[in-house]
Amino acid sequence: MSINQFEDFRVKGCVCAPFTLLKDDGEINFDGFEDYAKYLVSQKFTYLFVNGTLAEGLSLTLEERKQTAEAWVKVAKGRFGIILHIGTNNYKDSQELACRKIGVDAIACFAPSFYKPDSLETLVEYISKVASAAPNTPFFYYCINFFTGVYLNDAKFLELAESKIPNLVGLKHSSRELPNAHRCMMVNPKKFQVMIGSDVQLLTSLSLGIEVPVIASFLGQLFDNMKTAFDKVDMKTASKYQCQAQEINTIRSEFGAGINVAKAMFNIVSGLNAGPVRLPLTDLSQEQKQKLKEKIDSTGIFK
């Protein structure tokens, strides 16, 4: 892919960050991927962000991540584009995940979170090593600083990386600092695309020109409704859907706001069974799950 082709690459629509389906024994439930994909089609998703944070990507082995990526590519054909997250805590493993030619549309990587880069220059060097393993594949930097603990200036990262990472096409911005995402939007917008990963900032992001969210599996239809209203300049309706997203986020926070809560919410809302989370994460108790269901049902949002 030429540099000009990288500039033409754009994710469109709504991106799902799917959970990893697990059996009760903690092994991956590959048999459930097809039904999951059908549900995501019904939720109006156009892309999948595979093996990311909600997928518990760092709790999977390299071999499991390879198998999961292949499974999603298989069920996604003709339905979704695939952005494969390859972030690990060392660039060698990330390179190994990056260089596999399995038919993904783009790859993404976050900063290592144990031995952290202490400067923008070091971060650029690290990400450059990862991206260079797949030089013909569009590459997104994944900023999720509240997980990685790497609090560096993302806009300056883009500026420094522009000449050093030819296949860099933008970033997935999942940090809580919306002004930071906006600054990133202002760095060569013809080349770099910003995707937002915060459910409670969807409408505000749209107003800033950030049109692609990366969200949980059960929020796709809600965002599609919001975007439709926004495009019609029906801000009253768009705001209603943002309030619903906030209401769901508030309920999630009441139970701890973790991936375990989000996965339990998905099981309740979708009627599918994504299974448990993997240790060291722990599942909600049956009593908590029942209370969570009652809270969700009381909103009437998913009826």
C-alpha positions in Angstrom: 0.0 0.0 0.0 1.4 3.4 -1.0 1.6 6.5 1.2 -1.3 8.0 -0.9 -3.3 4.9 -0.2 -2.7 5.2 3.5 -4.1 8.8 3.3 -7.2 7.5 1.6 -7.8 4.9 4.3 -10.7 5.9 6.5 -12.8 3.9 9.0 -16.5 4.7 8.5 -19.5 4.0 10.6 -19.4 2.5 14.1 -16.7 0.3 15.5 -17.5 -2.5 18.0 -14.9 -3.6 20.7 -16.1 -7.2 21.0 -15.7 -9.2 24.2 -13.9 -12.5 24.0 -16.4 -15.3 24.4 -15.3 -17.6 27.2 -16.5 -20.9 28.5 -17.0 -21.5 32.2 -13.6 -23.1 32.4 -12.0 -20.0 31.0 -11.3 -21.4 27.5 -12.4 -19.5 24.4 -15.8 -20.4 23.0 -15.2 -20.2 19.3 -18.6 -21.8 18.6 -20.3 -18.7 19.7 -18.6 -16.3 17.2 -21.2 -16.6 14.4 -24.2 -15.8 16.6 -22.2 -12.9 18.1 -21.5 -11.6 14.6 -25.2 -11.7 13.7 -26.0 -9.7 16.8 -23.4 -7.1 15.9 -24.9 -6.8 12.4 -28.2 -6.0 14.0 -26.5 -3.3 16.1 -25.4 -1.5 12.9 -21.6 -2.0 13.5 -19.3 -1.7 10.4 -15.9 -2.5 12.0 -14.6 -4.6 14.8 -11.7 -3.6 17.1 -10.4 -7.1 17.9 -8.4 -8.2 21.0 -8.6 -4.8 22.7 -9.4 -3.8 26.3 -12.9 -5.1 26.5 -11.7 -8.4 24.9 -9.2 -8.8 27.8 -6.6 -9.0 25.1 -3.7 -8.9 27.6 -5.1 -11.9 29.5 -4.9 -14.0 26.3 -1.9 -15.9 25.2 -0.2 -15.0 21.9 -1.6 -18.2 20.4 -5.1 -17.4 21.7 -4.9 -13.9 20.2 -3.9 -15.4 16.9 -6.8 -17.8 17.0 -9.3 -15.2 18.0 -8.1 -12.8 15.3 -8.5 -15.6 12.7 -12.0 -16.5 14.0 -13.2 -12.9 13.8 -11.7 -12.5 10.3 -13.6 -15.6 9.2 -17.0 -14.5 10.5 -16.5 -10.9 9.5 -16.2 -11.4 5.8 -18.8 -9.3 4.0 -20.0 -7.9 7.3 -17.3 -5.9 9.0 -13.9 -4.5 8.6 -11.3 -5.6 11.1 -8.9 -3.5 13.2 -6.7 -5.9 15.1 -5.2 -4.7 18.3 -1.6 -6.1 18.7 -0.4 -4.2 21.8 1.6 -6.2 24.4 4.3 -5.3 26.9 7.1 -5.9 24.5 7.5 -5.0 20.8 8.7 -8.4 19.7 5.3 -10.0 20.6 3.5 -7.1 19.0 5.6 -7.5 15.8 4.7 -11.2 15.7 1.0 -10.4 15.9 1.4 -7.6 13.3 3.1 -9.4 10.6 0.6 -12.2 10.2 -1.3 -11.9 6.9 -4.8 -13.0 7.8 -6.8 -10.3 6.0 -7.3 -7.5 8.6 -8.0 -4.0 7.4 -5.8 -2.2 10.0 -3.8 -2.8 13.2 -3.5 -0.8 16.4 -1.2 -0.8 19.4 -1.0 0.9 22.7 2.0 1.8 24.8 3.6 -0.8 27.0 2.3 -0.5 30.5 4.9 -2.1 32.8 8.2 -0.7 31.5 6.8 2.6 30.2 8.3 5.0 27.6 9.4 8.1 29.5 9.3 10.5 26.5 7.5 11.1 23.3 10.6 10.2 21.4 10.9 6.9 23.1 7.2 6.2 22.5 7.5 7.0 18.8 10.5 4.7 18.5 8.7 1.9 20.2 5.5 2.3 18.1 7.6 2.6 15.0 9.2 -0.8 15.6 5.8 -2.3 16.0 4.3 -0.7 12.9 7.2 -1.6 10.7 6.4 -5.3 11.1 3.4 -4.7 8.8 4.5 -1.8 6.6 1.6 -2.3 4.1 -1.1 -2.3 6.8 -2.8 1.0 8.1 -1.8 1.5 11.7 -3.5 3.3 14.6 -1.9 4.3 17.8 -4.2 3.4 20.7 -4.2 5.9 23.6 -5.8 4.5 26.7 -3.6 6.3 29.3 -5.7 5.5 32.4 -4.9 1.8 31.7 -1.3 2.1 30.5 -0.3 4.9 32.8 1.5 6.6 29.8 0.4 10.2 30.0 2.1 11.9 27.0 0.9 14.5 24.5 -0.9 12.5 21.8 -1.1 15.4 19.4 2.7 15.9 19.6 3.0 12.1 19.2 1.3 12.4 15.8 3.5 15.3 14.8 6.7 13.5 15.7 5.5 10.1 14.3 4.3 11.5 10.9 7.6 11.3 9.2 8.8 8.1 11.1 5.8 5.8 10.8 4.7 5.8 7.1 1.6 3.6 7.7 0.3 5.6 10.7 -3.2 6.7 9.8 -4.5 8.0 13.2 -5.3 7.0 16.7 -8.0 5.4 18.9 -8.5 7.9 21.7 -9.9 6.2 24.7 -8.6 8.6 27.4 -11.0 10.9 29.2 -9.5 14.2 28.0 -11.7 15.3 25.1 -9.6 18.5 24.5 -6.7 16.1 23.8 -8.7 14.3 21.2 -9.6 17.6 19.6 -6.0 18.7 19.4 -5.2 15.4 17.7 -8.0 16.2 15.2 -6.1 19.3 14.3 -2.9 17.5 13.4 -3.0 16.9 9.6 -6.7 15.9 9.4 -6.2 14.8 5.8 -3.9 12.1 7.0 -4.8 11.2 10.5 -8.2 10.0 11.7 -9.3 10.1 15.3 -11.7 7.5 16.7 -13.2 8.0 20.1 -13.5 5.3 22.7 -15.6 7.0 25.4 -19.4 6.2 25.5 -20.2 9.3 27.4 -18.5 11.7 24.9 -20.2 10.5 21.7 -22.3 13.5 21.0 -19.7 16.0 22.0 -17.2 14.2 19.8 -19.6 14.4 16.8 -19.7 18.1 17.3 -15.9 18.3 17.0 -15.9 16.3 13.8 -14.9 12.9 15.4 -17.4 10.7 13.7 -16.2 7.2 14.5 -16.7 5.7 18.0 -15.3 2.5 19.3 -17.9 1.2 21.8 -19.3 -1.8 23.5 -21.3 -4.4 21.6 -24.7 -3.4 23.0 -24.5 0.4 22.1 -24.3 0.2 18.3 -28.0 0.9 17.6 -28.0 3.7 20.2 -25.1 5.5 18.5 -26.6 4.9 15.0 -29.8 6.6 16.2 -27.8 9.5 17.7 -25.7 9.9 14.5 -28.8 9.9 12.3 -30.4 12.6 14.5 -27.2 14.6 14.6 -26.9 14.5 10.8 -30.5 15.9 10.6 -29.5 18.6 13.0 -32.1 17.2 15.4 -30.1 18.0 18.5 -33.0 17.3 20.9 -33.2 13.7 19.7 -29.4 13.3 19.5 -29.1 14.6 23.1 -31.8 12.1 24.2 -29.6 9.2 23.0 -26.5 10.7 24.6 -28.4 10.9 27.9 -29.3 7.2 27.5 -25.7 6.3 27.0 -24.9 8.3 30.1 -27.6 6.5 32.0 -26.1 3.1 31.0 -22.7 4.3 32.0 -23.9 5.5 35.4 -25.4 2.1 36.0 -22.2 0.4 35.0 -20.3 2.7 37.5 -22.6 1.7 40.3 -21.3 -1.9 40.0 -17.6 -0.9 39.7 -17.4 0.1 36.0 -15.0 -2.7 35.1 -14.9 -5.0 32.1 -16.7 -7.6 34.2 -19.7 -5.3 34.5 -19.7 -4.4 30.8 -19.6 -8.1 29.9 -22.5 -8.9 32.3 -24.4 -6.0 30.8 -23.9 -7.4 27.3 -25.1 -10.8 28.4 -28.3 -9.2 29.8 -29.0 -6.9 26.9 -28.1 -9.2 24.0 -29.6 -12.4 25.3 -26.3 -14.1 24.3 -23.8 -15.6 26.6 -20.3 -14.2 26.4 -19.3 -16.2 29.4 -17.2 -15.1 32.4 -14.2 -12.9 32.5 -10.7 -14.4 33.0 -8.6 -14.1 36.1 -7.3 -11.8 37.5 -10.7 -10.2 36.7 -13.6 -11.6 38.6 -17.3 -12.0 37.8 -20.2 -10.3 39.5 -22.1 -12.5 41.9 -25.5 -13.8 40.9 -27.1 -11.3 43.3 -25.2 -8.5 41.6 -26.2 -9.7 38.2 -29.8 -9.7 39.2 -29.6 -6.2 40.5 -27.8 -5.1 37.4 -30.6 -6.6 35.2 -33.2 -4.8 37.2 -31.5 -1.5 36.9 -31.1 -2.0 33.1 -34.7 -3.1 32.6 -35.9 -0.1 34.6 -34.5 2.3 32.0 -36.5 0.9 29.2 -33.6 1.7 26.8 -33.2 -1.7 25.3 -36.8 -2.8 25.0 
